[in-house]
């Protein structure tokens, strides 16, 4: 089954790096520019990518206590932590890496990075492959799926599996292909581009900075002198003499309908990409950002939640063992104001039913831990002991 429209085997005599650059990379760039040219679509993709990339990533060991409850111990060093939290490769930061793969997943259905492993499986680099350099083929006799890829710096590799990649996708249309939302809403995006071009054209034709009237009739020489005098300060300003009346320029019914259609397109784009219109600077049926906490609840739960889940499972699938875990910390978005923070800290350290330790609160506030602050307070303020 074909995943990329340009991932077919080349039988043309022109092969090699030049052919790959001209016929694969450049074609991919020109193809995906459609959604980037539509303001609402670009904003939706950026809000999703920036939101996911801003979440702190933690990896660590996963254990269980005698009652089967999960015990998570973060790992602060090692190549896995370094690749996911410090330097995925030699040219990208973790934020840029997550943003890039997420943007491609949002707009093209899939974002991939090849896991370059070295001696004894050590992770040397995570290399994004978002230019159509991957072809997926399925062996229907065995049910196995194989990847053939052009890896920058490594060349062409065949018979790879998904565990050789971090692969983040939109919801799957079938078992090996993420849904290409941009292609599915192509009509909406084309209409948006048409309306934006028309608005620019109307602006060029109809934009009038103002007008001047006079009761006296101007001669040709006088009119020419007035025009020359206004040329630099008020270009294209009409002058009406002999008391001619001028009606105010107002939008026509067709122009008002054009604006309404543009609002509808924003709502359609927001619906397709799963983002609230309010994050696209749309009034969202009269709603406002006065309740930012409610807006963030929607954004984190409805929009970012599924993408965070896909990222965590993609990393777990290809990089982690059964005794390891990865976590994207969504609480990053719940900063609260100082009063709300103080109230939460006081209640979480309460004498009757404390659920936070002093050091966990200090870490949440971005402060250093203190000696003896890792014990959970018990009733009466005394620390719980075994």
ZAMARGU-4260 file (C-alpha; in steps of 0.2 Angstrom, whole numbers, plus 5000, padded with zeros to 4 digits):
<rodrens>
0) 5000/5000/5000 | 5007/5017/4995 | 5008/5030/5010 | 5018/5044/5001 | 5012/5050/4984
5) 5030/5051/4979 | 5038/5036/4988 | 5038/5025/4972 | 5053/5016/4966 | 5062/5027/4953
10) 5066/5019/4936 | 5072/5035/4928 | 5090/5036/4923 | 5091/5051/4933 | 5095/5045/4950
15) 5106/5049/4965 | 5106/5064/4976 | 5102/5077/4963 | 5086/5067/4958 | 5081/5064/4976
20) 5083/5083/4980 | 5073/5089/4964 | 5060/5076/4963 | 5057/5071/4981 | 5062/5085/4993
25) 5056/5100/4982 | 5040/5091/4977 | 5036/5088/4995 | 5039/5106/5000 | 5028/5113/4986
30) 5014/5100/4990 | 5013/5104/5009 | 5013/5123/5007 | 4994/5123/5004 | 4990/5122/5023
35) 5004/5134/5028 | 4997/5147/5017 | 4980/5147/5025 | 4981/5157/5041 | 4969/5147/5051
40) 4977/5131/5046 | 4994/5137/5050 | 4989/5143/5067 | 4980/5127/5071 | 4996/5117/5067
45) 5007/5129/5077 | 4996/5128/5092 | 4997/5109/5093 | 5015/5108/5089 | 5020/5121/5101
50) 5009/5115/5115 | 5016/5097/5114 | 5034/5103/5112 | 5032/5114/5128 | 5029/5099/5139
55) 5043/5093/5149 | 5048/5075/5145 | 5053/5063/5159 | 5059/5045/5157 | 5063/5032/5170
60) 5061/5015/5178 | 5044/5008/5181 | 5042/4997/5196 | 5027/4991/5207 | 5025/4990/5226
65) 5018/4975/5235 | 5000/4980/5231 | 5004/4982/5213 | 5004/5001/5213 | 5016/5009/5200
70) 5032/5016/5207 | 5041/5028/5195 | 5059/5033/5197 | 5065/5046/5185 | 5082/5043/5176
75) 5092/5059/5174 | 5107/5053/5164 | 5110/5041/5150 | 5108/5042/5131 | 5089/5040/5131
80) 5087/5055/5143 | 5100/5065/5133 | 5091/5061/5116 | 5074/5065/5122 | 5077/5080/5134
85) 5094/5088/5129 | 5100/5084/5111 | 5090/5073/5099 | 5104/5075/5086 | 5118/5087/5082
90) 5107/5101/5075 | 5091/5101/5084 | 5084/5105/5102 | 5071/5094/5109 | 5058/5107/5107
95) 5062/5109/5088 | 5062/5090/5086 | 5045/5088/5094 | 5038/5103/5085 | 5044/5096/5068
100) 5037/5079/5070 | 5021/5085/5077 | 5019/5098/5062 | 5021/5084/5049 | 5010/5073/5059
105) 4996/5086/5059 | 4997/5091/5041 | 5003/5076/5032 | 4997/5062/5043 | 5014/5056/5050
110) 5030/5062/5057 | 5045/5051/5058 | 5062/5050/5065 | 5075/5037/5062 | 5083/5030/5078
115) 5102/5029/5074 | 5108/5015/5085 | 5127/5011/5088 | 5136/4998/5097 | 5125/4987/5108
120) 5110/4997/5103 | 5116/5014/5110 | 5105/5028/5103 | 5117/5040/5094 | 5104/5051/5086
125) 5086/5054/5082 | 5085/5059/5063 | 5069/5067/5057 | 5063/5060/5040 | 5049/5071/5034
130) 5052/5074/5016 | 5045/5058/5008 | 5060/5048/5010 | 5051/5033/5018 | 5041/5019/5008
135) 5031/5006/5018 | 5027/4989/5010 | 5017/4975/5018 | 5020/4957/5015 | 5002/4950/5015
140) 5009/4932/5016 | 5017/4935/5033 | 5008/4951/5038 | 5024/4960/5042 | 5027/4978/5037
145) 5044/4984/5031 | 5051/5001/5029 | 5063/5007/5016 | 5071/5024/5019 | 5083/5037/5013
150) 5091/5042/5029 | 5101/5059/5029 | 5119/5055/5032 | 5117/5036/5031 | 5110/5033/5014
155) 5097/5020/5009 | 5091/5007/5021 | 5079/4993/5018 | 5069/4980/5027 | 5068/4991/5043
160) 5053/4990/5055 | 5043/5002/5065 | 5054/5000/5080 | 5068/5008/5070 | 5058/5024/5070
165) 5049/5036/5082 | 5033/5037/5072 | 5019/5049/5077 | 5003/5049/5067 | 4986/5056/5065
170) 4972/5044/5069 | 4974/5029/5058 | 4964/5027/5043 | 4971/5009/5041 | 4984/4999/5051
175) 4999/5007/5043 | 4993/5024/5037 | 4989/5040/5047 | 4974/5050/5040 | 4980/5065/5030
180) 4968/5078/5037 | 4975/5092/5025 | 4971/5082/5010 | 4953/5078/5017 | 4949/5096/5019
185) 4957/5102/5003 | 4941/5110/4997 | 4941/5121/5013 | 4959/5126/5011 | 4957/5130/4993
190) 4942/5141/4997 | 4952/5150/5010 | 4966/5154/4998 | 4953/5160/4985 | 4945/5171/4998
195) 4961/5178/5004 | 4967/5182/4986 | 4951/5190/4982 | 4951/5201/4998 | 4969/5207/4993
200) 4963/5211/4976 | 4948/5220/4982 | 4959/5230/4994 | 4970/5235/4979 | 4956/5241/4969
205) 4945/5249/4981 | 4956/5256/4995 | 4953/5275/4996 | 4962/5284/5010 | 4949/5298/5010
210) 4942/5312/4999 | 4942/5331/4998 | 4928/5342/4992 | 4927/5361/4987 | 4913/5372/4982
215) 4924/5380/4968 | 4926/5373/4951 | 4944/5368/4948 | 4953/5371/4932 | 4964/5358/4924
220) 4980/5367/4930 | 4973/5369/4948 | 4968/5351/4949 | 4985/5346/4943 | 4993/5356/4956
225) 4982/5349/4970 | 4986/5331/4964 | 5004/5335/4964 | 5003/5342/4981 | 4994/5327/4988
230) 5005/5314/4979 | 5017/5310/4993 | 5006/5313/5008 | 4989/5307/5002 | 4991/5297/4986
235) 4976/5292/4976 | 4965/5304/4986 | 4950/5309/4975 | 4945/5328/4974 | 4927/5334/4971
240) 4923/5351/4965 | 4907/5362/4962 | 4899/5355/4978 | 4899/5337/4972 | 4892/5325/4985
245) 4901/5309/4989 | 4893/5295/4998 | 4903/5285/5011 | 4911/5269/5005 | 4902/5254/5014
250) 4904/5236/5012 | 4892/5228/5000 | 4881/5213/5004 | 4893/5202/4994 | 4908/5208/5004
255) 4899/5205/5021 | 4895/5188/5015 | 4913/5186/5011 | 4918/5190/5028 | 4905/5178/5035
260) 4912/5164/5024 | 4930/5168/5031 | 4923/5165/5049 | 4915/5149/5044 | 4932/5143/5036
265) 4941/5146/5053 | 4928/5136/5062 | 4929/5122/5049 | 4948/5122/5050 | 4947/5122/5069
270) 4934/5107/5068 | 4946/5097/5057 | 4962/5099/5067 | 4953/5097/5084 | 4957/5114/5091
275) 4945/5127/5099 | 4942/5142/5088 | 4947/5153/5102 | 4965/5148/5100 | 4964/5154/5082
280) 4959/5172/5087 | 4941/5168/5083 | 4927/5175/5094 | 4920/5158/5095 | 4902/5163/5096
285) 4905/5177/5108 | 4916/5168/5120 | 4931/5177/5127 | 4947/5173/5136 | 4941/5180/5153
290) 4941/5162/5159 | 4958/5156/5153 | 4958/5141/5164 | 4942/5134/5155 | 4950/5137/5138
295) 4966/5129/5144 | 4956/5114/5151 | 4949/5112/5133 | 4965/5114/5125 | 4975/5102/5136
300) 4961/5089/5137 | 4953/5089/5119 | 4967/5095/5108 | 4984/5091/5116 | 4978/5075/5126
305) 4977/5064/5111 | 4994/5070/5104 | 5003/5068/5120 | 4996/5050/5121 | 5002/5046/5103
310) 5020/5053/5107 | 5021/5043/5123 | 5016/5027/5115 | 5027/5030/5100 | 5042/5032/5111
315) 5037/5018/5122 | 5035/5007/5107 | 5052/5010/5099 | 5063/5015/5113 | 5058/5008/5130
320) 5057/4991/5139 | 5043/4984/5149 | 5051/4991/5165 | 5053/5009/5159 | 5041/5024/5156
325) 5040/5041/5148 | 5029/5055/5153 | 5024/5072/5145 | 5020/5083/5160 | 5003/5091/5155
330) 5003/5101/5172 | 5015/5113/5164 | 5000/5122/5157 | 4992/5124/5175 | 5003/5137/5182
335) 4989/5146/5192 | 4992/5163/5200 | 5001/5166/5216 | 4986/5165/5227 | 4980/5149/5219
340) 4997/5141/5221 | 4998/5146/5239 | 4980/5138/5242 | 4985/5122/5233 | 5001/5121/5243
345) 4993/5124/5260 | 4979/5111/5256 | 4991/5098/5249 | 5002/5099/5265 | 4987/5099/5276
350) 4988/5090/5293 | 4973/5079/5290 | 4976/5071/5273 | 4992/5077/5265 | 4996/5071/5248
355) 5012/5081/5244 | 5029/5082/5252 | 5037/5099/5256 | 5051/5095/5243 | 5038/5090/5229
360) 5030/5107/5232 | 5047/5116/5231 | 5051/5107/5215 | 5034/5112/5208 | 5038/5130/5212
365) 5055/5129/5204 | 5065/5129/5220 | 5078/5118/5228 | 5074/5104/5240 | 5077/5105/5258
370) 5084/5092/5270 | 5071/5081/5278 | 5058/5088/5265 | 5054/5071/5257 | 5043/5064/5271
375) 5024/5065/5269 | 5017/5074/5284 | 5005/5064/5294 | 4991/5070/5306 | 4997/5083/5318
380) 5011/5088/5306 | 5023/5074/5311 | 5031/5064/5296 | 5025/5047/5292 | 5037/5034/5296
385) 5038/5015/5292
</rodrens>
